[in-house]
Amino acid sequence: MPKLLMIDDDKSLMRLLSEYLVDQGFSVTCAENGRLGLRSLFESQPEIILLDVTMPEKDGWETLERIREVSDKPVIMLTARSDETDILKGFSLGADDFVTKPFSFAQLTARIRAVLARSVQDSNLGKGKLSEGGLEVDLSLKRVWREGEILSLTPTEFKLLVALMRRTGETVSPEDLVKEVWGAQYANEIGHVRRYIWHLRKKVEIDPENPRYIHNERGYGYIFSFSSE
């Protein structure tokens, strides 16, 4: 029975949604603000977290930052806005997915199952190391170094980098990257790739505007190929 933590100040929504998710086979813990949510994170040790953006005491962004300091468990953000700025901010802080309110419980449950399945895949990336142009990836430790300096990547950013490095020199389409990194359920959401590539470059590249590792092949996709210039 997957353990789920829901952090949302809408008590009515939490009650109805938790009842639905329990019927769907989940064990649900609820917290009505970020402060209580962080406490519940340590106490319940959930496998996945639903996190509302707009809350008192600690909003969703601050709560997500604290979560990512101590846990790499997947987080789905619940937001009343589908604003590009909010989505980019969430991805930069380590969110795994966004669901915009209002949503159907069935739709949300499908996203939860997809993110959980992806999390299991992430834990089975294999062993060994990938290395190119001073960039080194340890698959077992899930760590990345550039010229000996450790880089802080979110789990999804890490998996995206691995997907590209495993096909070094090959152009990979956004559609293939979505299927490999997010899963077939996200086939129509190739915007995820563009957003994550942008954040990944900010962390991996010395100068994101002049990338040495991750390059665009306009109209085709992305290619990992080290360039010293």
Secondary structure, 3 states (H helix, E strand, C coil): CCEEEEECCCHHHHHHHHHHHHHCCCEEEEECCHHHHHHHHHHHCCCEEEEECCCCCCCHHHHHHHHHHHCCCCEEEEECCCCHHHHHHHHHHCCCEEEECCCCHHHHHHHHHHHHHHHHHHCCCCCCEEEECCEEEECCCCEEEECCEEECCCHHHHHHHHHHHCCCCCCECHHHHHHHHHCHHHCCCCHHHHHHHHHHHHHHCCCCCCCCCEEEECCCEEEECCCCC
